Amino acid sequence: MKMRASSTNGPPGTAHAYYWLGTALMLGAVARLWMLSAHSLLIDEAFVAVGARDMLHNHTPMWDAISNAPFVWTIGHLLGMTGLANPTLLRLPAAIVGTATIIPLYYLARRIFGARVASWSVILYAVHPFAVAFSRVLFADSFQVFFILCGWLALENVLNPSTPSKLKIRDFGLLVLLWALAFLTKYNAVVPGALWLAAGVIAGRYRIKPVLLCFGAMTLGAVVTLVLWPYDAPIWLSAFLEKGGSYDVQRSAFYFESKLHLIFFGITEVALVAAIAIALRARDALAKPLGHAALFILMY
């Protein structure tokens, strides 16, 4: 009877792990959908709503340079004029996508760290104040996070050393599509994508040749979006270069030292460095995944 139960129920802990995934989805949905109109629209949300109305009413190809025209266009055509005037409906797509993000997060964490870590990860993400807050407002970031996690999961399916596989045309096309959607949502999608690949190579989880092919798919996704939506190409490029070259170390250090509560960010950096040191010394199965994740967060 034990053998039959094992064969029908799958690997030990599978049902238990999916129980926690379901719990995380319920917690995440309640935290993100409850009373979405409790506060007035933020200025960025108002930009999106006004820009979407302008696109629907005047049929303009592009509204404001700072509001990611493809994202604004999608929200406008998804909700229509009436929905854009309702704060609950306006925020509903972000709340739904924010809740759905729990799913790729679970499978990514499970593939890298195992079911136990994945279960804890999605529970924490479901109720994390920052994750909940960003999913309760209409920001492009929460949509991009969803596509980036799906893109990382697709990369893991191809690059994971425990289950190596050749990059087939179908896999290449999926990578192009996912990273194109992430790029359309916000122009900096290639940064977390490239850093994830670089961290994987440094940690010894990924091999160079397939990584270069995957990076090519990621880059192609960005190029395709610029061809399909050429109006924003110069704006995205200038914004990327401006923000990429505007980091001031001295001003950042002054801000860090002048705010006592930011000591927690220092603790985070120490924890990441410690994780990398542990990964370099450890010899168990979690050493390389731990180093991969810590290196990515530290570089990003």
QUIURUR-V460251 format. One record per residue. NEAR is the number of other C-alpha atoms within 12 Angstrom. Layout:
near=<NEAR;NEAR>
This chain:
near=<7;9;11;9;11;14;12;13;14;15;15;17;16;21;18;19;28;26;21;29;37;23;26;34;35;24;26;36;32;22;29;42;30;21;19;30;22;16;14;20;26;20;14;23;31;24;29;39;42;30;35;39;31;26;28;27;18;14;15;19;23;29;29;25;25;23;34;37;39;39;41;41;33;28;38;33;24;22;26;24;23;19;23;35;23;21;28;29;29;42;44;31;33;37;40;34;34;47;43;33;39;45;35;31;39;40;31;33;32;27;29;35;27;22;28;26;25;31;35;28;31;39;32;25;36;38;28;23;15;18;32;32;28;34;42;43;41;42;37;41;34;35;39;36;36;37;39;40;34;34;44;40;33;34;44;37;29;33;35;31;24;16;15;17;18;21;27;18;14;14;26;30;24;28;41;36;28;39;46;37;38;39;47;41;36;41;42;35;37;39;25;32;44;30;29;39;41;31;31;35;28;27;30;25;33;32;25;19;16;29;33;22;28;41;32;24;34;42;30;26;32;36;27;23;31;26;16;18;26;20;21;32;27;17;23;32;22;18;21;22;15;14;14;16;11;14;12;12;11;11;12;14;16;13;16;17;16;12;14;12;12;17;16;14;18;18;13;16;20;17;20;25;24;20;28;30;20;21;26;23;15;17;13;14;16;27;24;33;40;37;39;36;36;33;33;28;24;25;24;22>
